[in-house]
Amino acid sequence: MLPRRTGALHAHRWSEPAAIYFVTCCTRNRAPGLTGAAIAGALRETVQGLDADGDTDTHAFTVMPDHVHWLLALGDRLSLGRIVVRLKTQTKATLETRGFAWQRDFFEHRLRADEAVEPYGLYIFLNPYRARLLSPAESWPHWWCPQPGHFRFMTLLRDGQTPPSDWIGEPVPDGLPVGE
């Protein structure tokens, strides 16, 4: 067995209350299955519970087949690592009963104070469309944005739910998509 090389992930991890983080958690071996109703429901319920406890303030969350993306503001009680441990621990049994497990670590990026949140929210929203999991005319059922006012792009969605088809193949811009 090869030695793990994840120490660098932990070495520079810093939790700052009220900071906004972009987090990605993957299943072990990137096994697809998170979008099943029971697992996706447990994930959303766990995130909603962390928000209700004041430990996070979710801006955007989406469940993909083998990973989740979460854009959140960190509360002042728990570190980011503890938040992710809670997410994984509280959903572990649901994943295991369906033959899945979480990958040990996670990816995070703390947004700088001057860094726009819009491109991250748009990236999370468009992720299932760009992965070709559905057509631009369909709504992704595993997207959750409790406060749509956080994002200007939400006002440009067709019927308030689906992206214009020209957004799908484009890289996520620094600001709003072309056609603002």
C-alpha positions as CSV (number, residue, x, y, z in Angstrom):
1,M,0.0,0.0,0.0
2,L,1.3,3.4,-0.9
3,P,1.7,6.0,1.9
4,R,-1.0,8.7,2.0
5,R,0.1,12.1,0.8
6,T,-2.7,14.1,2.3
7,G,-0.7,15.8,5.0
8,A,-0.3,18.9,3.0
9,L,-4.1,19.2,2.8
10,H,-4.2,19.6,6.6
11,A,-1.0,21.6,7.1
12,H,-2.4,24.9,5.8
13,R,-6.1,24.4,6.7
14,W,-7.3,27.4,8.6
15,S,-10.8,28.1,9.8
16,E,-12.0,31.7,10.1
17,P,-15.4,32.4,11.5
18,A,-17.7,34.2,9.0
19,A,-15.3,33.4,6.1
20,I,-16.8,31.9,3.0
21,Y,-15.6,28.5,1.9
22,F,-16.0,26.4,-1.2
23,V,-15.9,22.8,-0.2
24,T,-15.9,19.5,-2.2
25,C,-16.4,16.1,-0.6
26,C,-16.1,12.9,-2.8
27,T,-17.1,9.4,-2.3
28,R,-14.5,6.7,-1.9
29,N,-13.1,5.8,-5.3
30,R,-15.5,8.4,-6.8
31,A,-18.3,5.8,-6.8
32,P,-21.5,7.3,-8.1
33,G,-24.6,7.0,-6.0
34,L,-25.1,10.2,-3.9
35,T,-28.1,11.3,-6.0
36,G,-30.3,8.5,-4.8
37,A,-33.3,10.0,-2.9
38,A,-32.3,8.7,0.5
39,I,-28.7,9.8,0.3
40,A,-29.4,13.2,-1.3
41,G,-32.1,13.8,1.2
42,A,-29.8,12.9,4.2
43,L,-27.1,15.3,2.8
44,R,-29.5,18.2,2.5
45,E,-31.1,17.5,5.9
46,T,-27.6,17.5,7.5
47,V,-26.6,20.8,5.8
48,Q,-29.9,22.3,6.9
49,G,-29.3,21.2,10.5
50,L,-25.8,22.7,10.5
51,D,-27.3,25.9,9.2
52,A,-30.1,25.8,11.9
53,D,-27.5,25.3,14.6
54,G,-25.6,28.4,13.4
55,D,-22.5,26.4,12.5
56,T,-22.8,27.3,8.8
57,D,-24.7,29.6,6.6
58,T,-25.2,27.8,3.3
59,H,-25.0,29.9,0.1
60,A,-25.3,27.0,-2.3
61,F,-25.2,23.2,-2.1
62,T,-25.4,20.6,-4.8
63,V,-25.2,16.8,-4.8
64,M,-23.5,15.2,-7.8
65,P,-23.3,11.4,-8.3
66,D,-19.9,11.1,-6.7
67,H,-19.3,14.3,-4.8
68,V,-21.0,17.4,-3.2
69,H,-20.1,21.0,-3.6
70,W,-20.9,23.4,-0.7
71,L,-20.5,27.1,-0.6
72,L,-20.9,28.3,3.0
73,A,-20.0,30.9,5.5
74,L,-18.5,29.4,8.6
75,G,-20.1,30.0,12.0
76,D,-17.9,30.8,15.1
77,R,-18.3,27.6,17.0
78,L,-16.8,24.8,14.9
79,S,-13.8,24.6,12.6
80,L,-14.3,23.8,9.0
81,G,-12.8,20.4,9.6
82,R,-15.3,19.7,12.3
83,I,-18.2,20.9,10.0
84,V,-17.1,18.4,7.3
85,V,-16.7,15.6,9.9
86,R,-20.3,16.3,11.0
87,L,-21.6,16.2,7.4
88,K,-19.8,12.9,6.8
89,T,-20.5,11.3,10.1
90,Q,-24.2,12.2,10.0
91,T,-24.6,10.7,6.5
92,K,-22.3,7.8,6.9
93,A,-24.9,5.2,7.9
94,T,-27.2,6.2,5.0
95,L,-24.2,5.9,2.5
96,E,-23.1,2.6,4.0
97,T,-26.5,0.9,3.8
98,R,-26.3,1.6,0.0
99,G,-22.7,0.4,-0.4
100,F,-21.0,3.8,-0.4
101,A,-18.5,5.6,1.8
102,W,-16.8,9.0,1.9
103,Q,-13.3,9.7,0.7
104,R,-11.1,10.4,3.8
105,D,-10.3,14.1,3.0
106,F,-11.9,17.0,1.3
107,F,-11.0,20.0,-0.8
108,E,-11.6,23.5,0.4
109,H,-10.9,27.0,-0.7
110,R,-11.4,30.0,1.6
111,L,-12.5,33.0,-0.4
112,R,-10.5,36.1,0.2
113,A,-12.4,39.1,1.5
114,D,-12.3,40.8,-1.9
115,E,-13.1,37.6,-3.9
116,A,-16.6,37.4,-5.5
117,V,-18.9,34.7,-4.4
118,E,-20.9,34.8,-7.6
119,P,-18.5,32.6,-9.8
120,Y,-18.5,29.9,-7.1
121,G,-22.3,29.8,-6.8
122,L,-22.6,29.7,-10.6
123,Y,-20.0,26.9,-10.8
124,I,-22.0,24.8,-8.3
125,F,-25.3,25.5,-10.0
126,L,-23.9,24.6,-13.5
127,N,-21.9,21.6,-12.4
128,P,-24.6,19.0,-13.2
129,Y,-25.4,20.6,-16.5
130,R,-21.8,20.7,-17.6
131,A,-21.4,17.1,-16.6
132,R,-24.3,16.4,-19.0
133,L,-26.5,14.8,-16.3
134,L,-29.5,16.7,-17.6
135,S,-30.5,19.1,-20.4
136,P,-30.6,22.9,-19.9
137,A,-34.4,22.6,-19.9
138,E,-34.5,20.5,-16.8
139,S,-34.0,21.5,-13.2
140,W,-31.4,19.7,-11.1
141,P,-33.3,18.3,-8.1
142,H,-30.2,18.2,-5.9
143,W,-29.4,21.9,-6.0
144,W,-30.2,23.9,-2.9
145,C,-29.8,27.7,-2.5
146,P,-31.6,28.8,0.7
147,Q,-31.0,32.5,-0.1
148,P,-31.2,33.0,-3.9
149,G,-30.5,36.8,-3.3
150,H,-26.8,35.9,-2.7
151,F,-26.5,35.4,-6.5
152,R,-27.3,37.8,-9.4
153,F,-27.2,34.9,-11.9
154,M,-30.4,33.5,-10.3
155,T,-32.4,36.4,-11.7
156,L,-31.2,35.4,-15.2
157,L,-32.5,31.8,-15.1
158,R,-35.3,30.7,-17.4
159,D,-38.4,30.4,-15.3
160,G,-36.3,31.1,-12.3
161,Q,-34.9,27.5,-12.4
162,T,-32.9,26.6,-15.5
163,P,-29.8,28.1,-17.2
164,P,-29.8,29.5,-20.7
165,S,-28.3,26.9,-22.9
166,D,-25.3,29.1,-23.9
167,W,-24.1,29.0,-20.3
168,I,-23.4,25.3,-20.3
169,G,-20.2,25.2,-22.4
170,E,-18.7,28.4,-21.3
171,P,-16.1,28.8,-18.6
172,V,-17.4,30.3,-15.4
173,P,-16.6,34.1,-15.7
174,D,-15.4,36.4,-13.0
175,G,-18.7,38.2,-13.1
176,L,-22.0,37.3,-14.6
177,P,-22.4,35.3,-17.8
178,V,-22.5,37.0,-21.2
179,G,-25.9,38.5,-21.7
180,E,-26.1,40.2,-18.3
